[in-house]
């Protein structure tokens, strides 16, 4: 998982500044009808490659059609979009792919028409440097996304395995049922807290930010997310157990300094990212969506919630750990 450093804070600050500048204005974009379209496409968007349906082998069309027919049978008929009104600059009857330079409100975006059977390729690092979306037309249509990806991480099996790794450091007394940590070594602390943050910010919050909308198509992901949230709650408990050990254990200054130095950066990152996600969920853009499509800030809980081992706001805990770190550092030097 990427660390939330100065670069990430500067990037987030730039995003918020641009969102304030945009306010309710629409971003400029060009279509093939515009004279500057071809020039801008070559200059700013050369890594988007369009391929017309006639250039795609018929065998591929047939396989895709069979798959989409099966999907349609499962999901039911598509919604009627016949009430789309005229949109200035592009033909609302046609589907388009919209593309723009990431977080650039000066350079116009482009809207490429997508006729049935057309496909487009985002080459090299285009998905990192640009933002894109599909603009629906009047005719209901199924579409599919295919990625060429390295799959050793980022899959459901991967994150389940990561959770299993974290759970190996948690045990329960067979008679009393009281949980405790097997090892307090920094290696295990670092591993568990890293997985803890990965599950919360790369999976749970990502899902619930758009979960209400995806549920309209399928509720399949709610099962895996419930499993991940259960593992995440156990990791919250593991952090609580570690904090209790730090407060109660008669450790040497060196030992306490070592463990606190390992734990503190993960809690600081967790605090910063929770603030960032709260801001996203409460943004003007998020609140402008229909109620049943607005993002949900989850996991979230109020102070004093008896079902949660730690508070949502970690500022007080972080402050105490920082003081303990300074104290332990002073003892070591003396």
C-alpha positions, 0 to 999 in steps of 0.5 A, a space after each residue: 500500500 502506498 504511504 500517505 506522504 507529502 506528495 499525496 498531501 500536495 496532490 489532495 490539496 491540488 484536487 480540492 483547490 481545482 474543485 473549488 475553482 470549478 464550482 458548478 461550471 462544466 469542464 470544456 470538451 471537444 468532439 470530432 465536429 470541432 476544428 481543433 479536435 484532431 490537433 488536441 487529440 494528437 498533442 494531449 491524448 496520443 495514447 488512446 487508441 480507437 478501433 472500429 467494430 468493422 476492424 474487430 474479428 467477427 469471432 470476437 464479436 460473437 463471443 462477446 455477444 454471447 457473454 452479454 446475452 447471458 448477463 442480460 438474462 441474469 440482470 434483466 432488461 436494461 433501463 429505458 434511456 429514451 428521455 435523454 435530452 439534447 446535449 450541447 456539443 455532442 450527439 446524445 443518441 451516441 455513446 462516447 468515451 470522455 477523456 481529460 488530462 487528470 486534474 487539469 481544468 484548462 485543457 479541454 477534454 475529448 469526447 469520442 463517439 462509440 458505435 456498437 461494437 467499437 472498442 478503445 485501448 488505453 495504452 501505457 500509463 494513460 490510466 494514471 495520467 488521465 481521467 476517463 468516463 463513458 457517456 451513455 447514449 439513448 440506446 441501452 447497451 452493455 459494455 465490458 472492461 478488460 485489463 492487462 494486469 499483474 495479478 499477484 495483488 489487488 484480487 479478492 483471493 489476495 486480500 483474503 490471504 493478507 487477512 489470514 496472515 494478520 489473523 495468525 497473530 491473534 489468539 483467544 483463550 480456549 476457556 475464557 475467550 479473551 483475545 491476545 496477541 501472539 507476538 509483539 515483535 515490530 515485524 508482526 506489528 508492522 505487517 498487521 497494521 499495514 494489512 489493516 490500512 490496506 483493507 480499510 482504504 483500498 477495499 472497504 472505503 473504495 467499495 462503499 464510496 460507490 457501493 450503492 450504485 453498484 448494488 443496482 446491478 448486482 449485490 454479489 460484492 456485499 458478501 465478500 465485503 462483509 467478510 473483509 469488514 469482519 477481519 478489519 474489526 478484528 484488526 481494530 481489536 488487535 491495535 487496541 490490544 497492542 496499545 494496552 500492552 504499550 501502556 501496561 507492559 514493564 518494558 525498557 525504554 528501548 523496547 517501548 521506543 522500538 514498538 511505538 516507532 513502528 506503530 505510530 506511522 500507521 496510525 498517523 496514516 490511518 487518521 489522515 486517510 480517514 479525514 481525506 475520505 470524509 472530505 470526499 464523501 461530504 463534497 459538493 459533487 457527492 451531495 449533488 448525486 441522487 440520494 440512492 447513489 451518494 457515497 457512504 463513508 463506511 466504516 464510520 462510528 461515533 465516539 463511545 460506540 461500545 461495539 468498537 474497540 477504538 475511536 474513529 478519530 485517532 488524534 488523542 491516541 496519536 498524541 499520547 504515542 508521540 509523547 511516549 516516544 519523546 519520553 522513551 527517546 529521552 530515557 535512552 539518551 540519558 
